[in-house]
Amino acid sequence: MKTLKLMLAVILLLATQGISAQNNADKGKEIAVAADKADQGFESVSVELTMTLKNKNGQTSTRYMKNETLELTADGDKSMIVFNSPRDVQGTATLTFTHKVGSDDQWLYLPALKRVKRISSDNKSGPFMGSEFAYEDLSSQEIEKYTYSFLKNATFNGENTLVVERKPVDAKSGYARQLVWYNKGKDYRLEKIEFYDRKNALLKTLTYNRYQQYLSKHWRAGEFKMVNHQTGKETLLEFKNYQFGVGLTDTDFTQNSLKRAGR
């Protein structure tokens, strides 16, 4: 009789844990969906960026570039980044087609070679132009690219946030998992992401600062700060002159347009 009661107790415990895990998964995805929905409708946007690279000794170098993004609903967004200066990177440009399912398509234009190079899906975890951002970090954060689990409520920089663990579906991702802090009171905008490598060790932390709201709807950070805990390096991205509804179309995001942008 005692054995039967013990077995029933174990079964009940396992069932309860299963329900809890499912509830957390559902809640985590609901938060991600709410964040995505809150930012829908920007159509197209351009912004100027300043990238500051800092090595572990504190030495810095600065680059200037422009980013354009086209919002799509049937699939992931398209974006292009063009480096304007300094001279050693001037004209270098990247094109990203984010996909909801499967690996993203990415290309790199190298002005010195005057050719477009396709970035292999095996290299998406590699550093983008020597920064602490990986090529896969350039993709839009489509819901289908992850599985989710809600972890906890937390306060971050004085804001009420919801912490969600998400795991990339793509087996070629350089990350085992990410912890994402969503702002509960401000349209679930992102406040912080922790990136864990394939060995499940903390690799990088990305924080979003100096937010502004545009068109009474779209939150955009004025600063991204990525810190690599394993190398001691940092990359700071500063954004200015956001422009929404700039009339971009699919024809602005082709390999030919990538070449033209880099000239």
Contacts in CASP RR format, 6 or more apart in sequence:
PFRMAT RR
TARGET T0000
AUTHOR 0000-0000-0000
METHOD contacts of the structure
MODEL  1
MKTLKLMLAVILLLATQGISAQNNADKGKEIAVAADKADQGFESVSVELT
MTLKNKNGQTSTRYMKNETLELTADGDKSMIVFNSPRDVQGTATLTFTHK
VGSDDQWLYLPALKRVKRISSDNKSGPFMGSEFAYEDLSSQEIEKYTYSF
LKNATFNGENTLVVERKPVDAKSGYARQLVWYNKGKDYRLEKIEFYDRKN
ALLKTLTYNRYQQYLSKHWRAGEFKMVNHQTGKETLLEFKNYQFGVGLTD
TDFTQNSLKRAGR
21 149 0 8 1.000
24 149 0 8 1.000
24 150 0 8 1.000
24 151 0 8 1.000
25 147 0 8 1.000
25 148 0 8 1.000
25 149 0 8 1.000
25 150 0 8 1.000
27 150 0 8 1.000
28 148 0 8 1.000
28 149 0 8 1.000
28 150 0 8 1.000
28 162 0 8 1.000
28 164 0 8 1.000
29 143 0 8 1.000
29 148 0 8 1.000
31 148 0 8 1.000
31 150 0 8 1.000
31 162 0 8 1.000
31 164 0 8 1.000
31 182 0 8 1.000
31 188 0 8 1.000
32 143 0 8 1.000
32 146 0 8 1.000
32 148 0 8 1.000
32 164 0 8 1.000
32 166 0 8 1.000
32 180 0 8 1.000
32 182 0 8 1.000
33 143 0 8 1.000
34 188 0 8 1.000
35 182 0 8 1.000
35 187 0 8 1.000
35 188 0 8 1.000
35 189 0 8 1.000
35 190 0 8 1.000
36 141 0 8 1.000
36 142 0 8 1.000
36 143 0 8 1.000
38 187 0 8 1.000
38 188 0 8 1.000
38 189 0 8 1.000
38 217 0 8 1.000
39 187 0 8 1.000
39 217 0 8 1.000
39 218 0 8 1.000
39 219 0 8 1.000
40 71 0 8 1.000
40 73 0 8 1.000
41 71 0 8 1.000
41 217 0 8 1.000
41 218 0 8 1.000
42 71 0 8 1.000
42 215 0 8 1.000
42 218 0 8 1.000
42 244 0 8 1.000
42 245 0 8 1.000
43 70 0 8 1.000
43 71 0 8 1.000
43 244 0 8 1.000
43 245 0 8 1.000
43 247 0 8 1.000
44 68 0 8 1.000
44 69 0 8 1.000
44 70 0 8 1.000
44 71 0 8 1.000
44 244 0 8 1.000
44 245 0 8 1.000
44 246 0 8 1.000
44 247 0 8 1.000
44 248 0 8 1.000
45 68 0 8 1.000
45 69 0 8 1.000
45 71 0 8 1.000
45 242 0 8 1.000
45 243 0 8 1.000
45 244 0 8 1.000
45 245 0 8 1.000
45 246 0 8 1.000
46 66 0 8 1.000
46 67 0 8 1.000
46 68 0 8 1.000
46 69 0 8 1.000
46 241 0 8 1.000
46 242 0 8 1.000
46 243 0 8 1.000
46 246 0 8 1.000
46 248 0 8 1.000
47 66 0 8 1.000
47 67 0 8 1.000
47 220 0 8 1.000
47 239 0 8 1.000
47 240 0 8 1.000
47 241 0 8 1.000
47 242 0 8 1.000
47 243 0 8 1.000
48 64 0 8 1.000
48 65 0 8 1.000
48 66 0 8 1.000
48 239 0 8 1.000
48 240 0 8 1.000
48 241 0 8 1.000
49 64 0 8 1.000
49 65 0 8 1.000
49 66 0 8 1.000
49 67 0 8 1.000
49 81 0 8 1.000
49 237 0 8 1.000
49 238 0 8 1.000
49 239 0 8 1.000
49 240 0 8 1.000
50 62 0 8 1.000
50 63 0 8 1.000
50 64 0 8 1.000
50 237 0 8 1.000
50 238 0 8 1.000
50 240 0 8 1.000
51 62 0 8 1.000
51 63 0 8 1.000
51 64 0 8 1.000
51 65 0 8 1.000
51 129 0 8 1.000
51 131 0 8 1.000
51 235 0 8 1.000
51 236 0 8 1.000
51 237 0 8 1.000
52 60 0 8 1.000
52 61 0 8 1.000
52 62 0 8 1.000
52 63 0 8 1.000
52 235 0 8 1.000
52 236 0 8 1.000
52 238 0 8 1.000
53 60 0 8 1.000
53 61 0 8 1.000
53 62 0 8 1.000
53 63 0 8 1.000
53 130 0 8 1.000
53 131 0 8 1.000
53 233 0 8 1.000
53 234 0 8 1.000
53 235 0 8 1.000
54 60 0 8 1.000
54 233 0 8 1.000
54 234 0 8 1.000
54 235 0 8 1.000
54 236 0 8 1.000
55 232 0 8 1.000
55 233 0 8 1.000
56 231 0 8 1.000
56 232 0 8 1.000
56 233 0 8 1.000
62 86 0 8 1.000
63 83 0 8 1.000
63 85 0 8 1.000
63 86 0 8 1.000
63 89 0 8 1.000
63 129 0 8 1.000
64 83 0 8 1.000
64 84 0 8 1.000
64 85 0 8 1.000
64 86 0 8 1.000
65 81 0 8 1.000
65 82 0 8 1.000
65 83 0 8 1.000
65 84 0 8 1.000
66 81 0 8 1.000
66 82 0 8 1.000
66 84 0 8 1.000
67 79 0 8 1.000
67 80 0 8 1.000
67 81 0 8 1.000
68 79 0 8 1.000
68 80 0 8 1.000
68 246 0 8 1.000
68 248 0 8 1.000
68 252 0 8 1.000
69 77 0 8 1.000
69 78 0 8 1.000
69 79 0 8 1.000
69 140 0 8 1.000
69 248 0 8 1.000
70 77 0 8 1.000
70 78 0 8 1.000
70 79 0 8 1.000
70 248 0 8 1.000
70 249 0 8 1.000
70 250 0 8 1.000
70 252 0 8 1.000
70 253 0 8 1.000
71 77 0 8 1.000
72 78 0 8 1.000
75 97 0 8 1.000
75 98 0 8 1.000
75 99 0 8 1.000
75 100 0 8 1.000
76 97 0 8 1.000
76 98 0 8 1.000
76 99 0 8 1.000
76 100 0 8 1.000
76 140 0 8 1.000
76 142 0 8 1.000
77 98 0 8 1.000
77 140 0 8 1.000
78 95 0 8 1.000
78 96 0 8 1.000
78 97 0 8 1.000
78 98 0 8 1.000
78 250 0 8 1.000
78 253 0 8 1.000
79 95 0 8 1.000
79 96 0 8 1.000
79 98 0 8 1.000
79 138 0 8 1.000
79 140 0 8 1.000
79 253 0 8 1.000
80 93 0 8 1.000
80 94 0 8 1.000
80 95 0 8 1.000
80 96 0 8 1.000
80 252 0 8 1.000
80 253 0 8 1.000
80 257 0 8 1.000
80 258 0 8 1.000
80 261 0 8 1.000
81 93 0 8 1.000
81 94 0 8 1.000
81 138 0 8 1.000
82 91 0 8 1.000
82 92 0 8 1.000
82 93 0 8 1.000
82 261 0 8 1.000
82 262 0 8 1.000
83 89 0 8 1.000
83 90 0 8 1.000
83 91 0 8 1.000
83 92 0 8 1.000
83 93 0 8 1.000
83 129 0 8 1.000
84 90 0 8 1.000
84 91 0 8 1.000
89 129 0 8 1.000
90 111 0 8 1.000
91 109 0 8 1.000
91 111 0 8 1.000
91 261 0 8 1.000
91 262 0 8 1.000
91 263 0 8 1.000
92 108 0 8 1.000
92 109 0 8 1.000
92 110 0 8 1.000
92 111 0 8 1.000
92 129 0 8 1.000
92 262 0 8 1.000
93 108 0 8 1.000
93 109 0 8 1.000
93 258 0 8 1.000
93 261 0 8 1.000
93 262 0 8 1.000
94 106 0 8 1.000
94 107 0 8 1.000
94 108 0 8 1.000
94 109 0 8 1.000
94 119 0 8 1.000
94 128 0 8 1.000
94 135 0 8 1.000
94 138 0 8 1.000
94 258 0 8 1.000
95 106 0 8 1.000
95 107 0 8 1.000
95 109 0 8 1.000
95 253 0 8 1.000
95 254 0 8 1.000
95 255 0 8 1.000
95 257 0 8 1.000
95 258 0 8 1.000
96 104 0 8 1.000
96 105 0 8 1.000
96 106 0 8 1.000
96 138 0 8 1.000
96 139 0 8 1.000
97 104 0 8 1.000
97 105 0 8 1.000
97 106 0 8 1.000
97 253 0 8 1.000
98 104 0 8 1.000
98 139 0 8 1.000
98 140 0 8 1.000
98 142 0 8 1.000
99 105 0 8 1.000
99 142 0 8 1.000
100 142 0 8 1.000
100 143 0 8 1.000
100 144 0 8 1.000
100 145 0 8 1.000
101 144 0 8 1.000
102 169 0 8 1.000
102 170 0 8 1.000
103 121 0 8 1.000
103 124 0 8 1.000
103 170 0 8 1.000
103 172 0 8 1.000
104 121 0 8 1.000
104 124 0 8 1.000
104 136 0 8 1.000
104 139 0 8 1.000
105 118 0 8 1.000
106 118 0 8 1.000
106 119 0 8 1.000
106 124 0 8 1.000
106 135 0 8 1.000
106 138 0 8 1.000
107 116 0 8 1.000
107 117 0 8 1.000
107 118 0 8 1.000
107 119 0 8 1.000
107 255 0 8 1.000
107 258 0 8 1.000
108 116 0 8 1.000
108 117 0 8 1.000
108 118 0 8 1.000
108 119 0 8 1.000
109 115 0 8 1.000
109 116 0 8 1.000
109 117 0 8 1.000
109 258 0 8 1.000
109 259 0 8 1.000
109 261 0 8 1.000
109 262 0 8 1.000
110 117 0 8 1.000
111 262 0 8 1.000
111 263 0 8 1.000
114 259 0 8 1.000
116 255 0 8 1.000
116 258 0 8 1.000
116 259 0 8 1.000
119 135 0 8 1.000
121 170 0 8 1.000
121 172 0 8 1.000
122 172 0 8 1.000
123 135 0 8 1.000
124 134 0 8 1.000
124 135 0 8 1.000
124 136 0 8 1.000
124 172 0 8 1.000
124 173 0 8 1.000
124 174 0 8 1.000
125 134 0 8 1.000
125 135 0 8 1.000
125 136 0 8 1.000
125 172 0 8 1.000
125 173 0 8 1.000
125 174 0 8 1.000
125 175 0 8 1.000
126 134 0 8 1.000
126 135 0 8 1.000
127 133 0 8 1.000
127 134 0 8 1.000
128 134 0 8 1.000
128 135 0 8 1.000
128 137 0 8 1.000
128 138 0 8 1.000
131 226 0 8 1.000
131 235 0 8 1.000
132 204 0 8 1.000
132 226 0 8 1.000
132 227 0 8 1.000
132 228 0 8 1.000
132 231 0 8 1.000
132 233 0 8 1.000
132 234 0 8 1.000
132 235 0 8 1.000
133 226 0 8 1.000
133 235 0 8 1.000
133 237 0 8 1.000
134 174 0 8 1.000
136 173 0 8 1.000
136 174 0 8 1.000
136 175 0 8 1.000
137 206 0 8 1.000
137 226 0 8 1.000
139 145 0 8 1.000
144 169 0 8 1.000
145 168 0 8 1.000
145 169 0 8 1.000
145 170 0 8 1.000
146 166 0 8 1.000
146 167 0 8 1.000
146 168 0 8 1.000
146 169 0 8 1.000
146 178 0 8 1.000
147 166 0 8 1.000
147 167 0 8 1.000
147 169 0 8 1.000
148 164 0 8 1.000
148 165 0 8 1.000
148 166 0 8 1.000
149 164 0 8 1.000
149 165 0 8 1.000
149 166 0 8 1.000
150 162 0 8 1.000
150 163 0 8 1.000
150 164 0 8 1.000
150 165 0 8 1.000
151 163 0 8 1.000
151 164 0 8 1.000
151 165 0 8 1.000
151 179 0 8 1.000
152 162 0 8 1.000
152 163 0 8 1.000
153 160 0 8 1.000
153 161 0 8 1.000
153 162 0 8 1.000
153 163 0 8 1.000
153 184 0 8 1.000
154 161 0 8 1.000
154 162 0 8 1.000
154 163 0 8 1.000
154 181 0 8 1.000
155 161 0 8 1.000
156 181 0 8 1.000
156 191 0 8 1.000
156 192 0 8 1.000
157 191 0 8 1.000
159 183 0 8 1.000
159 184 0 8 1.000
159 185 0 8 1.000
159 186 0 8 1.000
159 191 0 8 1.000
160 183 0 8 1.000
160 184 0 8 1.000
160 185 0 8 1.000
161 181 0 8 1.000
161 182 0 8 1.000
161 183 0 8 1.000
161 184 0 8 1.000
161 191 0 8 1.000
161 192 0 8 1.000
162 181 0 8 1.000
162 182 0 8 1.000
162 184 0 8 1.000
162 188 0 8 1.000
163 179 0 8 1.000
163 180 0 8 1.000
163 181 0 8 1.000
163 182 0 8 1.000
164 179 0 8 1.000
164 180 0 8 1.000
164 182 0 8 1.000
165 177 0 8 1.000
165 178 0 8 1.000
165 179 0 8 1.000
165 180 0 8 1.000
166 177 0 8 1.000
166 178 0 8 1.000
166 180 0 8 1.000
167 176 0 8 1.000
167 177 0 8 1.000
167 178 0 8 1.000
168 174 0 8 1.000
168 175 0 8 1.000
168 177 0 8 1.000
168 178 0 8 1.000
174 197 0 8 1.000
174 198 0 8 1.000
175 195 0 8 1.000
175 196 0 8 1.000
175 197 0 8 1.000
175 198 0 8 1.000
175 203 0 8 1.000
176 196 0 8 1.000
176 197 0 8 1.000
176 198 0 8 1.000
176 199 0 8 1.000
176 200 0 8 1.000
177 196 0 8 1.000
177 200 0 8 1.000
178 193 0 8 1.000
178 194 0 8 1.000
178 195 0 8 1.000
178 196 0 8 1.000
179 193 0 8 1.000
179 194 0 8 1.000
179 196 0 8 1.000
180 190 0 8 1.000
180 192 0 8 1.000
180 193 0 8 1.000
181 190 0 8 1.000
181 191 0 8 1.000
181 192 0 8 1.000
181 193 0 8 1.000
182 188 0 8 1.000
182 189 0 8 1.000
182 190 0 8 1.000
182 191 0 8 1.000
183 189 0 8 1.000
183 190 0 8 1.000
183 191 0 8 1.000
186 211 0 8 1.000
186 219 0 8 1.000
187 217 0 8 1.000
187 219 0 8 1.000
189 208 0 8 1.000
189 211 0 8 1.000
189 219 0 8 1.000
189 221 0 8 1.000
190 208 0 8 1.000
190 221 0 8 1.000
191 207 0 8 1.000
191 208 0 8 1.000
192 205 0 8 1.000
192 206 0 8 1.000
192 207 0 8 1.000
192 208 0 8 1.000
193 205 0 8 1.000
193 206 0 8 1.000
194 202 0 8 1.000
194 204 0 8 1.000
194 205 0 8 1.000
194 206 0 8 1.000
195 202 0 8 1.000
195 203 0 8 1.000
195 204 0 8 1.000
195 205 0 8 1.000
195 206 0 8 1.000
196 202 0 8 1.000
196 203 0 8 1.000
197 203 0 8 1.000
197 230 0 8 1.000
201 230 0 8 1.000
202 229 0 8 1.000
203 228 0 8 1.000
203 229 0 8 1.000
203 230 0 8 1.000
204 226 0 8 1.000
204 227 0 8 1.000
204 228 0 8 1.000
204 229 0 8 1.000
205 226 0 8 1.000
205 227 0 8 1.000
205 229 0 8 1.000
206 224 0 8 1.000
206 225 0 8 1.000
206 226 0 8 1.000
206 227 0 8 1.000
207 224 0 8 1.000
207 225 0 8 1.000
207 227 0 8 1.000
208 221 0 8 1.000
208 222 0 8 1.000
208 223 0 8 1.000
208 224 0 8 1.000
209 221 0 8 1.000
209 222 0 8 1.000
209 223 0 8 1.000
209 224 0 8 1.000
209 225 0 8 1.000
210 221 0 8 1.000
210 222 0 8 1.000
210 223 0 8 1.000
211 219 0 8 1.000
211 220 0 8 1.000
211 221 0 8 1.000
211 222 0 8 1.000
212 219 0 8 1.000
212 220 0 8 1.000
212 222 0 8 1.000
212 242 0 8 1.000
213 219 0 8 1.000
213 220 0 8 1.000
214 220 0 8 1.000
214 242 0 8 1.000
214 244 0 8 1.000
215 244 0 8 1.000
218 244 0 8 1.000
220 239 0 8 1.000
220 242 0 8 1.000
221 239 0 8 1.000
222 238 0 8 1.000
222 239 0 8 1.000
222 240 0 8 1.000
223 236 0 8 1.000
223 237 0 8 1.000
223 238 0 8 1.000
223 239 0 8 1.000
224 236 0 8 1.000
224 237 0 8 1.000
224 239 0 8 1.000
225 234 0 8 1.000
225 235 0 8 1.000
225 236 0 8 1.000
225 237 0 8 1.000
226 234 0 8 1.000
226 235 0 8 1.000
226 236 0 8 1.000
226 237 0 8 1.000
227 234 0 8 1.000
228 234 0 8 1.000
251 257 0 8 1.000
END
